[in-house]
């Protein structure tokens, strides 16, 4: 079955473009381009899994070493109590019924604020388990993905605590960051790939 994607491009995300206003992401890095694929009449869950899988497949062609990463920030503020601080991000998600067993190298980030705790985390997973993320993708808006090819994960120091630093680290290692556009309940799905043009041009 042939699936038609709507492809949009932005040579420089800091300039006006047809994809989105990327200023809200707080990206300071220069020379970052974007390519988005939109899939009509497919919601965020199935649509995102389809798009991420196809886009990763395009970018991974002719590469033997592939690592796929996830960065997640839970919606809203969490109460500052002993249980939340013990479970942290991935433990709390597991307690809520999400399947996190196939997520590897899980790392938690707990940020204190006057309004409560902000829980974030990142991990690695095999592309073959991408479908396991569907429930999270459908319920959490602040979820990002990173793709590194021909880079040994052991040589990447993911000693970061913020989304912007995580994205910067992916780009420093010649990787690509993926982000889902739109709201959780939109009838269509659009995924944007961010990185140096030479690393995302295969998507055009």
PyMOL commands that set and color helices and strands:
alter all, ss='L'
color gray80, all
select helices_A, chain A and resi 22-25+44-60+82-95+127-139+153-155+163-172+197-203
alter helices_A, ss='H'
color red, helices_A
select strands_A, chain A and resi 6-10+33-39+66-73+104-113+116-125+143-149+176-181+189-195
alter strands_A, ss='S'
color yellow, strands_A
deselect
rebuild
show_as cartoon
